[in-house]
Amino acid sequence: MSISIKVLGMGCANCKNLEKTTINALSELDLNATVEKVEDLQKIMAYGVMRTPALVINEKVALYGRVPGVAELKEIIQKNI
């Protein structure tokens, strides 16, 4: 199964933290996923996201407006794949 994850954000510290935390969570879950950073405002708005950072898993917005810890992020990933 192919997992596609997008981190939406304009490059702020929280956006970078969410990207790092997502990669760590995937590693701990031993999941292979494509993680893409999306910084284009038009593409971000296309997901209906008004607060970044946001996490899109398999084209579904799973989280926005905050950076959870690794444990919570692992749960979010597992629920959305």
RAHU-V169137 format. One record per helix or strand. SS is the DSSP state (h for helix, s for strand). FROM is the first residue (numbers start at 1). TO is the last residue. If there is no record, write none. Layout:
ss->(SS:SS)
from->(FROM:FROM)
to->(TO:TO)
//
This chain:
ss->(s:h:s:h:s:s:h)
from->(3:13:33:41:54:60:70)
to->(8:29:38:46:57:64:80)
//
